[in-house]
Amino acid sequence: MNYDYHYGNQFYNYYDPLGIKSVEYEIMAPEQSQPQQPGMEYLMNPRPIFDNPNYCGSGKLKDKVAIITGGDSGLGRAAAVAFAKEGAKLVIPYYNEHIDAKETKEYIENLGGECILLSGDITDKNFCKKIVDVTLNTFGKIDILVNNAGVQYQQDELTSISDEQFDWTMKVNVYGMFYLTKAVLPYLKSGASIINLTSVTTFYGDPQLIDYVTTKGAIVGFTRALARNLALKNIRVNAIAPGFFWTPLQPACWVKEKIPSLGADAAMARGAMPYELAPTFVFLASDDSSYMTGQVIHNNGGQIMG
């Protein structure tokens, strides 16, 4: 698979709402959209960059077993590839992105890693139990859980959010995380790590993602409370709050006209590719962060600070 880092050399001017800055930024992608959630990575133009060829593993996760929900594409795929480079064995639950999942598995196996794919719905408690059972039957243990799967839908007004949309967003982003964490927890031992994905939108309150922001705020609270609950067992719980990364979630959420400007309001005036977040996953999963729990790491190009 070949990937280009930039979409041509097209530049746009961005003016922030407060009129404080005017910057010229290079767009990551042209206008595009996808009709379903979650989006499909193989349909994106350009394809996201999920692996940094200069990243060399050093055995930080050697023989560890990691479950990464939504690891078939986007940020989850970047985490899975970095984990494989560090020696981890992977279990990737995903919804219905079969082509993306197959690509990810093949890529990991070409690196010499091991990867199991499980297609299903994490809002179903029985599927979450299946994930745990298959992982234990195959690898005998669970060391790392990454709650990465999620959905988001653009709506301009609260009154535009249907009960069905709110219910589904809550179930995928919060219930799924709760069900799987609860199923995994009895099998985690001292030194285990749980990593939850929240969002930069939680910290500035995106007005077009009200239900999504609500779920991501809940994930921050869940992370902090669970971290205190498990601290004396030496099971760490942390979260990552990404800014704009070029993942299938973007064309599946936003109107196509918004795509070129995504990420422009960050201090660095650009969005990012998934590989740029991969080392953060490794840090939180490994002993490098052995004294860190209950924290939210902000990787957002300076979109929010503090």
C-alpha positions as CSV (number, residue, x, y, z in Angstrom):
1,M,0.0,0.0,0.0
2,N,1.3,3.4,-1.0
3,Y,0.3,6.7,0.6
4,D,0.9,10.3,0.0
5,Y,1.5,12.6,2.9
6,H,-0.2,15.7,1.4
7,Y,-3.1,16.4,-0.9
8,G,-1.2,18.3,-3.6
9,N,0.0,21.7,-2.7
10,Q,-3.3,23.5,-2.2
11,F,-3.4,26.3,0.3
12,Y,-6.3,28.1,1.9
13,N,-6.6,31.1,4.2
14,Y,-8.1,30.6,7.6
15,Y,-9.4,33.4,9.7
16,D,-10.2,32.6,13.3
17,P,-13.6,33.7,14.7
18,L,-12.0,36.3,17.0
19,G,-10.0,37.8,14.2
20,I,-6.8,37.3,16.1
21,K,-4.9,35.4,13.3
22,S,-5.0,34.9,9.6
23,V,-2.9,32.0,8.5
24,E,-2.3,30.1,5.3
25,Y,-2.6,26.4,5.7
26,E,-2.1,23.4,3.6
27,I,-5.2,21.3,3.3
28,M,-4.9,17.6,4.1
29,A,-7.8,16.5,1.9
30,P,-10.3,17.8,-0.7
31,E,-14.0,17.9,-0.2
32,Q,-15.5,14.5,0.3
33,S,-18.1,12.6,2.3
34,Q,-19.2,9.1,3.2
35,P,-22.8,8.1,3.8
36,Q,-22.3,5.7,6.7
37,Q,-20.8,5.6,10.2
38,P,-18.2,4.4,10.9
39,G,-16.5,5.5,7.7
40,M,-14.3,3.3,5.5
41,E,-10.6,4.1,5.3
42,Y,-10.1,2.5,1.9
43,L,-12.5,5.0,0.4
44,M,-10.6,8.1,1.6
45,N,-8.7,10.5,-0.6
46,P,-5.9,10.7,0.3
47,R,-5.4,7.6,2.4
48,P,-4.4,8.3,6.0
49,I,-0.8,7.7,7.0
50,F,-1.0,5.2,9.9
51,D,2.6,4.0,10.1
52,N,5.8,6.1,10.4
53,P,8.6,4.1,8.7
54,N,11.1,5.7,10.9
55,Y,9.4,4.4,14.1
56,C,11.3,1.4,15.3
57,G,10.0,-0.7,18.1
58,S,12.2,-1.5,21.1
59,G,10.2,-4.3,22.8
60,K,8.3,-2.0,25.1
61,L,5.2,-4.2,24.7
62,K,6.9,-7.6,24.1
63,D,4.5,-10.5,24.7
64,K,1.8,-8.1,25.9
65,V,-1.8,-8.8,24.7
66,A,-3.8,-5.8,23.6
67,I,-7.5,-5.4,22.7
68,I,-8.1,-2.3,20.5
69,T,-11.7,-1.5,19.6
70,G,-12.0,0.0,16.2
71,G,-8.4,-1.0,15.5
72,D,-9.2,-1.7,11.9
73,S,-8.8,1.9,10.8
74,G,-8.0,5.5,11.8
75,L,-6.3,6.1,15.2
76,G,-7.0,2.5,16.2
77,R,-5.1,1.2,13.2
78,A,-2.1,3.4,14.0
79,A,-2.1,2.2,17.6
80,A,-2.3,-1.4,16.5
81,V,0.6,-1.1,14.1
82,A,2.8,0.6,16.7
83,F,1.9,-2.0,19.3
84,A,2.8,-4.7,16.9
85,K,6.2,-3.1,16.3
86,E,6.7,-3.1,20.0
87,G,6.0,-6.8,20.3
88,A,2.4,-6.9,21.3
89,K,-0.2,-9.4,20.2
90,L,-3.4,-7.8,18.9
91,V,-7.1,-8.5,19.1
92,I,-9.1,-6.0,17.0
93,P,-12.9,-5.9,17.5
94,Y,-14.5,-3.8,14.7
95,Y,-18.1,-3.2,13.4
96,N,-18.4,-3.8,9.7
97,E,-15.4,-2.3,8.0
98,H,-14.2,-5.7,6.6
99,I,-11.9,-4.4,3.9
100,D,-10.1,-2.0,6.3
101,A,-9.8,-4.8,8.9
102,K,-8.3,-7.2,6.4
103,E,-5.8,-4.6,5.3
104,T,-4.8,-4.0,9.0
105,K,-4.4,-7.6,9.8
106,E,-2.2,-8.2,6.7
107,Y,-0.1,-5.2,7.5
108,I,0.5,-6.4,11.1
109,E,1.3,-9.9,9.9
110,N,3.8,-8.6,7.4
111,L,5.5,-6.9,10.3
112,G,5.7,-10.3,12.0
113,G,2.9,-9.7,14.4
114,E,-0.1,-11.6,15.5
115,C,-3.6,-10.2,15.0
116,I,-7.2,-11.5,15.5
117,L,-10.2,-9.8,14.0
118,L,-13.6,-9.9,15.6
119,S,-16.6,-8.3,13.8
120,G,-19.5,-7.3,15.9
121,D,-21.3,-4.6,17.9
122,I,-19.7,-3.5,21.2
123,T,-23.1,-2.2,22.4
124,D,-24.0,-5.9,22.8
125,K,-22.8,-7.3,26.1
126,N,-22.6,-10.7,24.6
127,F,-20.2,-9.6,21.9
128,C,-18.0,-7.9,24.6
129,K,-17.9,-11.2,26.5
130,K,-17.0,-13.0,23.2
131,I,-14.0,-10.6,22.7
132,V,-12.7,-11.5,26.2
133,D,-13.3,-15.2,25.7
134,V,-11.5,-15.3,22.4
135,T,-8.6,-13.3,23.6
136,L,-8.1,-15.5,26.7
137,N,-8.6,-18.8,24.7
138,T,-6.0,-17.6,22.1
139,F,-3.4,-15.7,24.1
140,G,-4.2,-16.7,27.7
141,K,-4.2,-13.1,29.2
142,I,-5.1,-9.5,28.6
143,D,-2.6,-6.7,29.4
144,I,-3.9,-3.6,27.6
145,L,-7.4,-2.4,26.7
146,V,-7.8,0.5,24.3
147,N,-11.4,1.8,24.1
148,N,-11.1,3.6,20.8
149,A,-14.3,2.8,18.8
150,G,-16.7,5.7,18.4
151,V,-19.2,7.5,16.2
152,Q,-20.0,11.2,15.7
153,Y,-22.7,13.0,13.7
154,Q,-22.8,16.7,12.7
155,Q,-26.0,18.5,13.6
156,D,-26.3,22.3,13.7
157,E,-28.9,22.4,16.5
158,L,-29.8,20.4,19.6
159,T,-33.3,20.0,18.2
160,S,-31.9,18.4,15.1
161,I,-30.5,15.5,17.1
162,S,-33.0,12.6,16.9
163,D,-33.6,10.4,19.9
164,E,-32.3,7.5,17.9
165,Q,-29.0,9.4,17.1
166,F,-28.5,10.4,20.7
167,D,-29.2,6.9,21.9
168,W,-26.8,5.3,19.3
169,T,-24.0,7.8,20.0
170,M,-24.3,7.2,23.7
171,K,-24.4,3.4,23.3
172,V,-21.4,3.1,21.0
173,N,-19.2,5.7,22.7
174,V,-20.1,5.1,26.4
175,Y,-22.0,1.8,26.8
176,G,-19.6,-0.1,24.6
177,M,-16.6,1.2,26.6
178,F,-18.4,0.3,29.9
179,Y,-19.4,-3.2,28.8
180,L,-16.0,-4.2,27.4
181,T,-14.1,-2.7,30.3
182,K,-16.3,-4.5,32.8
183,A,-15.8,-7.8,30.9
184,V,-12.0,-7.3,30.7
185,L,-11.4,-6.1,34.3
186,P,-11.5,-9.5,36.1
187,Y,-8.6,-10.6,34.0
188,L,-6.3,-7.6,34.3
189,K,-3.3,-8.0,36.6
190,S,-0.9,-5.5,38.2
191,G,0.8,-3.4,35.5
192,A,-2.1,-3.5,33.1
193,S,-3.2,-0.4,31.3
194,I,-6.6,0.9,30.1
195,I,-6.6,3.7,27.5
196,N,-9.8,5.6,26.6
197,L,-10.3,7.9,23.7
198,T,-12.0,11.2,24.5
199,S,-11.7,14.3,22.3
200,V,-10.5,17.9,22.1
201,T,-14.1,18.8,21.4
202,T,-14.9,18.0,25.0
203,F,-12.7,20.9,26.2
204,Y,-13.9,23.6,23.8
205,G,-17.5,22.3,23.3
206,D,-18.0,21.9,19.5
207,P,-21.4,23.4,18.8
208,Q,-22.2,21.0,16.0
209,L,-21.3,17.8,17.9
210,I,-23.4,18.2,21.1
211,D,-24.2,14.5,21.6
212,Y,-20.7,13.4,20.7
213,V,-19.2,16.0,23.1
214,T,-21.5,14.7,25.8
215,T,-20.2,11.2,25.4
216,K,-16.6,12.3,25.3
217,G,-17.0,14.3,28.5
218,A,-18.5,11.1,30.1
219,I,-15.3,9.3,29.1
220,V,-13.2,11.8,30.9
221,G,-15.2,11.3,34.1
222,F,-15.1,7.5,33.7
223,T,-11.3,7.6,33.2
224,R,-10.7,9.6,36.4
225,A,-13.1,7.7,38.6
226,L,-11.9,4.3,37.4
227,A,-8.3,5.3,37.8
228,R,-8.8,6.1,41.5
229,N,-10.8,2.9,41.9
230,L,-8.0,0.7,40.4
231,A,-4.9,2.6,41.5
232,L,-4.0,0.4,44.5
233,K,-4.2,-2.6,42.2
234,N,-1.6,-1.0,40.0
235,I,-3.9,-1.0,37.0
236,R,-3.6,2.4,35.3
237,V,-6.4,4.2,33.4
238,N,-5.7,7.2,31.2
239,A,-7.2,8.9,28.3
240,I,-6.2,10.6,25.1
241,A,-8.0,13.7,23.7
242,P,-7.0,14.0,20.0
243,G,-7.5,17.0,17.9
244,F,-8.2,16.8,14.2
245,F,-6.7,13.6,12.7
246,W,-7.4,12.5,9.2
247,T,-9.5,9.3,9.9
248,P,-12.7,7.8,8.4
249,L,-14.7,9.5,11.2
250,Q,-14.2,12.9,9.4
251,P,-15.7,12.3,6.0
252,A,-18.4,10.1,7.6
253,C,-19.4,13.0,9.9
254,W,-18.9,16.4,8.3
255,V,-20.5,18.0,5.2
256,K,-18.0,17.8,2.4
257,E,-17.4,21.5,2.3
258,K,-15.9,21.5,5.9
259,I,-13.3,18.9,5.2
260,P,-10.5,21.2,3.7
261,S,-10.6,23.5,6.8
262,L,-10.5,20.8,9.5
263,G,-7.5,21.4,11.8
264,A,-6.9,24.9,10.6
265,D,-7.9,26.4,13.9
266,A,-5.1,24.7,15.8
267,A,-2.1,26.8,16.8
268,M,0.0,24.7,14.3
269,A,-2.7,25.5,11.6
270,R,-2.9,21.9,10.4
271,G,-4.5,18.6,11.0
272,A,-2.5,15.4,11.6
273,M,-2.1,11.9,10.3
274,P,-2.9,9.0,12.6
275,Y,0.8,7.9,12.9
276,E,1.5,11.1,14.8
277,L,-0.6,9.8,17.7
278,A,0.7,6.3,17.7
279,P,3.6,6.9,20.2
280,T,1.2,8.3,22.7
281,F,-0.7,5.0,22.7
282,V,2.6,3.2,23.2
283,F,3.6,5.5,26.1
284,L,0.4,4.9,28.0
285,A,0.4,1.2,27.3
286,S,4.0,0.7,28.4
287,D,6.0,1.0,31.6
288,D,7.2,4.4,30.4
289,S,4.0,5.8,32.1
290,S,4.2,3.6,35.2
291,Y,3.4,6.6,37.5
292,M,0.6,8.1,35.4
293,T,-3.0,7.4,36.0
294,G,-6.3,9.3,35.7
295,Q,-4.7,11.7,33.2
296,V,-5.9,13.1,29.8
297,I,-3.1,13.6,27.2
298,H,-3.9,16.4,24.7
299,N,-2.4,15.8,21.3
300,N,-4.2,18.5,19.2
301,G,-1.6,20.8,17.6
302,G,-2.4,23.5,20.2
303,Q,-6.1,23.8,19.4
304,I,-6.7,23.9,23.2
305,M,-4.0,24.5,25.8
306,G,-3.8,24.0,29.6
